[in-house]
Amino acid sequence: MDRFPLLIPHSDEPAGWLDVHNPYDLSVMAQVATGDSGHIEQALTSAHDLFSNRDNWLHLDQRIDIFSKVIHLVSKQKEELAQSAAAEGGKPLQDSRIEIARAIEGLKLCIDCMRGEKGSMPVVDGSAATRHHLAFTTLEPIGVVVAVSAFNHPFNLIVHQIGPALAAGCPVIVKPSGDTPLSCLKLARLFHQAGLPEEWLQVAITESTPVAEHLVTAQRVGFFSFIGSAKVGWMLRSKLAPGTRCALEHGGAAPVIIAEDADLDQAISLLAKGAFYHAGQVCVSTQRIYVHKNLSKAFLKGLTQAANKLIVGDPVDEKTDVGPLIRPTEASRIIDWINEARGQGATVVCGGQKIRQTCIAPTILYNPPEACKVSQNEIFGPVVCVYDFTDMDEAIERANSLPLAFQAAVFSRNQDTIFRAYKRLNASAVMVNQHTAFRTDGMPFAGLKQSGLGVGGIHHTFRDMQIEKMLVMHSPEL
């Protein structure tokens, strides 16, 4: 069995060892070393000292060279990395391969950010009192970045957090999910292999929640990047040291509106993917579908047929479409929510049961009450809710009824219907004739309301992790 040591240079012996389980068969895949508050102090001190001495900063050409080498290394090992990510996180291999390919593109986007790095020339001589002045700005790293990540995209989420930070010139301490730390550790090793000094990228798997809070809330943290549950994210934000900037990415309960004139075959095909991709463990997974009453019978029939064709099984099997939930407790929670909806009058059109300890059959619930958990909260499982509507504005109002807002979608062939939905839906992005989980790595990606804070995406994160510094010159010759 592989054992992964702490990636904190010159650290003491680990506090302990954490078993990493395969979520499909619950076997132990590997063990990773964990750190206590002493290890966190070592990591913070190392990163802060590195940043404080400007002679240690990596020049732009050095950073570009390192990223170029990392891209080469990841590309050479992409199948091995995809297999590892599928085994530890449960995302089917076919989708994990896409995740690694996206990660490579994300690393390339980091190089684009660095090559396009620029400041500005503000106008400072626009009045008689400010004549003879010239100003320009440059961009500098914001400081030590602490990144806390989620399990559901164990390789690409790390790229989205540490890639822009390192590209911006910030030392990084990253805490991956304890369920899926292996992809993060492997990526960090590739950066080190590419020539990045170890102090610039440290990995901390903490032994407890208080130790993780110690890492996040330290005064030496310049920027906190969080991907995970809203409950934890907002709690940690409330404890940040004064001056620490942050970005939070939480989840949603993504709504879709299917208008009466929609292409039903297109909607069924795309929404079967959007609802059941990675067993619904995606922050913008399609969860609430509002379908015009005249189409609901045909839509339910088609979506049920599509759901029943999906193969649920071992994520490393080439044929698997839907893998396991990350933990047995999550599978049990989701079954409880399905049963609550059933008990309150929802029709379970298909699925609704466990296939094995961590696998649930793709489930469609028809008209669950608005007050039950599946209608009010992020399910984060292979469950989609379908509701009838007769009036478009009523559907939009229902879609907007939750304190969550992320990505949404509308299916229609009428431009006025499309633009009405776009203007009125509470969402940071509205997909047209596409499922809600569509994303490319350069586009802005933002949870609104309780769904997050700030804007993700490589370019936006890169800019967030820098400050704009201005120099003003005064001369009578200007």
N, C-alpha and C positions, 0 to 999 in steps of 0.2 A: 504494500500500500504506500502511495506517495505521501510524504510529509513536507509541508511547506513552512519554512521558518519565517520569523518576523522580517519584514522588509523595512526595518528601521535601523540604519547604520549604527554600529557600535553599541547596540542595545544589550541589555542584560538578558538572562535566561527568560524564556517566555513564562507568562503567568499560568498557562495551561495549554491544552490542545482541544480543538473543536472538531468533532466529526462532521464531515460534509456528506449528506445523504442523497442518493439518487431518488427523486420524488416518485418515480414509477414503482420501483420494487423495494424502496426504503433501505437498500443496501448501503454500506459505508463506502464511499468512493475514495476519500482521502482524509487527511487530518491537516489542519492549519493551526499555527501557533497563535495564541491570543496575548494581548497586552493589557497591563494594568495602568494605573495612573502614573506610575514611574516611567513606564515606556512612553506614555503620551507626553510627559514632560520632556523626555529626551527628543521625541520627534518635533515638538513645538520649538524647543530651544534650537535645534539644528536648523529647522526651516527659517526661523526668525533671524538667527545669526547670519544665515546665508543671504537673506534679503537685505538685512541692515548694512552689509558691506557691499557697496555698489561696485567695487572692483571684482566681486564674484559673479556679477550678473552675466548671463549668457548673451553674447552678441546675436543680432538678428541672423546673420549668415550661419552661425553655429546651430541655432534653433532649426532653421530650415534644413540644414544638413542632417540633423538628428531625425526630424520627421520623415525625410526622404528615405532614410535607412529603415525606419520603423515600417513604413509602407511596404518596402521590399520584404522585410522579415514576415510581416503579417500575410502578405500575398503568398509567400512560399509555404506557409503553414495553415492556410485558410481552411482546408478540410479537417485537419486535426483540431483546430480551434472551434470549428462548427460542431464537431462530434462532442467535444468537451462541454460546450455551452448547452447543447441539447441534453446531455446526460445529467448535468447538475441543475439545470433550470426547468427542464420538462417541455421546452418549446420544440415541436417536431423538427427533425433534421432539415427538411425542405425549407422551413422558415429560418432555422438557425444559419443555414448557408447564406440566405439573403441578409441576415443580420451582420455577418462578417463582411460581406460585400459592401453593405452600407457603411460599416465602420471604416473600411478602406477609403471610401469616398469622403467620409467625415474628416479623416486625417489629411486628405488632399485639400479639403476646404480650409483646414487650418493653415496650410501653406499659402493658399490664396489670400487668407486674411493677413498673414505676415508680409507677403509681397505687396499687398495693397495698403499696408499700414501708413497712415498719414495724419498729420495735424491739420491746422487751418491758419488763415491769416485774418483775424478779426479787424474790422475798421475801428481804429482808435483815434483818428485825426479828423473826425467829422464835425468839429466845432472850433471856434476861434480859441477856446481855452485849451484844446488838446492838440493844437498844431505841433508839427515837428516830432511826432511819435510814430513808431512802427511796431507792430506786434505779430508774433506767430506762436502757434502752439505745437507741442509734441505730445506723444502718448507714452505713458510710463505704466509699469505693472502696479496693481493696486496693493499688493502685499501677499502674505501667506494665504493660500486658498485651502479651505477644508471642504471636502466633498463627501457627502453621505448619499449612498446610492441604493437602488431597489433591486429586486431579484429578477424582474421579468425580462429584461434585456441585458444579461450580465456582462456582455462585452461592449455593445454599442452605447449603452448609457454611460459607461465609464469613459469612453472616447469623448462623448459630449460634455463631460465635466472636466476631465484632466487635459484633454486636447487643447481647448481654447485657453486654459490657464497656463499651460506650459508655452503655448504659442505667444501669449501675452508677456511671458517672462516671469511668471509667478511660481515660487516653490509650492508644491502641492502635497497635502496629506489626505489620502482617500480612505474612507471606510466603506467597503462594499457590504452588501447584505451578507449576514452570516449563513444564509441558505445557499448563496452562490458566490463564494469568494474566489474560486479558482480562475475564472476568466480574467478577473482584475489582476490577480497575482501574475498570471502569464503575460498580460499586456505590460505590466510594470517591468517585468524581467526583459521584455523585448526593447523597451525604452532604454533600460540600462545597457543592454547588449549593443544598442545603437550608439552609445557614447554619452548618454545623459548621466551625469554624476548621481549617485544613489540618493544624496541628500535632497535633490530637486524633486524626487517623486518617492514618497514613502507610503506604505500601505499599513493601516492599523485595523486589525480585527480585534475589537474590544471585548473584554471578558464580561462586561455588564453594562447596563444602561447608564449608571452614574459615571462610569469611565468614558462612555461616548459623550455624555453631556460635558464633561471636563474638556474634551477635545474641542467641541463645538463652541463653547462659551468662553474660551480663553481670550484674554485681552489682546494677545498677539495675532489673532485671526483677522485678516483684512477683508475676506469675502467668504461667505458660507453658501455652498451650493447643495440643495437638498432635493432628492427625488424619493417620494414615498407617501405615506398616508397623511391626510390633512391633520388628523389629531396630533401626530408626532411633529409634523412640520411647523404648525402654528405654535405648539408648545415650545419647541426649540427657539423659534424666532423671538418669543417673549423673553428668553433668557440670554440673548446675545449681548456681548459686551458693547458699551457705547462706541459708536463709530464703525462697527462691523456692518458691511453691506451684505445683502443676501438675495438669493433667488430661490423660490419654492415651486416645485412641480408636484401637484397632487393628482387626484383622480376626478372623474366625472360620472355622469350617467347619461351618456350621449344620446340625444334625440334625433330621430329621422322623421320627416313628413313625406308621405307618399300621396301626391295629389291625384285627382281622378283621371288626369290625362297622362299619367306616368307610363313609361315602358315597363310593364310588370316583369317580363323575363329578365330584363337588365337589373331591375331592383332586387329580384330574388337571388340572382347569381352573386351580386356584389355584397348584399347584406348577409348572406350565409357566411361569407368570408369575414365581414366586419364584426359579426356577432360571435363567431366561434373561433377566430384566430387566437392561437395560444391559449385555448380554453377560456377565452374571455378575460384573461389576466393582462389587460392593456388599459391604460388610463383613458383612452378615447374609444374603447370598445363600444360598438353599437349596442345599446341597452333598451331604449324605448322607441318603438316604431309606431307612429300614428298613421294609420292607413285609411283612406276614404272608404266609407262603408260599402260603396258599390263595388269595391275591389277586394274587400277583406277576405271573403270566402276563397277566391282564387289565389290571393296572396298567401294565405295560410296553407293552402294545399301545396303550392309550389315550394314554399320555404320548408315545410315539413318533409317533402320529398328530398330536398337538398340536404337537410340536416340528417336524415336517416341514411344517406349515402356516405356520410363522413365516417372515416375509420378512426376509432378511438383506441389508442394503444401505446406501446413503447415509443418514446420520442426518437430514439435512434433508429427505428425501423423506417426504411425509405417510404413505406406505404402509409404511415400514420399521418392523419390530418389533424387530430386533436389529441394532445397529450394530457398528462395529469395536472391536478392542482399541486401547488408547491408543498403543501403539508396536509396530513390527514385531517387536522382540525379545520382547515379551510373547506375541505370537501364536506365535512359534517355540518359546518355553518351554512353552507349553500343549500344543502338538503333541508335543513330546518327552515330556511327562508322560503323555499319552494312549497313545503308543507303548510307553512303559515298562509301563503297566498291561496293555495288549494282550499284550505279550510275557510277562507274568507270569500270564496266564490269564483276564483280564477279557474279557467279550464286549462289543464295540462294537455296541450295538443300532442306533444311528443316528449320523450325523455322523462326527466323527473326522478331518476334513480341512479344509484351508484353502479358502476360496472366492476370496479374493484376499490380498494381502500382510498385511493386518491383520484380516481377517474369517475366522472359523471357524464352520462349520455347527454349530447346536445339537447337542450330543453327549450321549448317554446311555451310561454304562458299567454293565454288570450284573455284580455280585459281583466287583469288583476286590479283590485281596488286601489285607488290613489293613496290610501293611508297605509298600505302594507309595506314591508321593508323593501321588496323588490321594485316598488314604484318610487320609493323615497331615497334610497341609498345606492351607492355604487355596489353592484353585485360582485364584480371581479371573479366571474366564473362563467361557464358555458351556458348562460341563460339569457334569453331575450324576451322582452315583453311586447306584445302587440295589442294596440288599442284602436277601436273604431273612432272615426270622427265624420261629421257631415259638413262642418264649416271650417275653412282654413284658419281664420283668426282664432277660433276656439282651439284648434290644434296647436297653434303657436303659443297661445296663453298657457296651455297645459305643458308644453315643452319648456316654457320659461318658469315653471312654478317652483323649481328647486333652488336652493342656495348654492348650486354648483353650476358652472358654465365653462365649457372647454370647446370642443369641436362638435358641430352639428351637420345635418345634411338635409337636402330636399331633392325629391325626384319629381320632375315635371318636364314637359316639352313646351311650356308657355313661359315666355320671358317675363311677363308681368307677375306671374305666380312666383317665379324664381326670385325676382328682385324684391317682391314683398316679403318673402321668407328671409332673404338675406338681410334686409333692413331691420326686421323686427325680431329675429331670433337672438336671444342672449347667448353669444358665442364669440370666441376670438377668431374662428374660421368656420365658414359654411361651405360644405362640399356640395356640388351640383351633380346629380346623377353619379354619385360615388359614395362609398361607405365612409363612416366617420373616422375610421382609423387610418385613412390615407395620410402619408407623410413623406416628405423628402427632407434630407438632413440640413439643407440650407434655409428652409422656409421658417418663418417665425412660428413659435409653438408656445402658446400661453394659456394657462389656466386662469380664469377670472373668478371673482367673488371668492368662495371658499376653495376653489380648485387650484389656487396658486397665486404667485406673486412674481412679476417680472416676465421677461420674454426669453424663451429658449431658442435653440437653433445655433449652429456653430458661430455664425457671424455676430449674432446678438450677444451671445455669451462672451465671446472674445472682447467685444467692446465694453461689456459690463465689468470685466476684470482689469480694466485700465482706467487711469485718470488722465484728463487733458490738462497739461501744464503750460502756462503762458509766459512768454518773455516779452517785456515791453521795453523798447529802446527809445531814448530821447537824444536828439541831435538837432542843432539849428540847420543842418544840411538836409534834413528830411522834409 
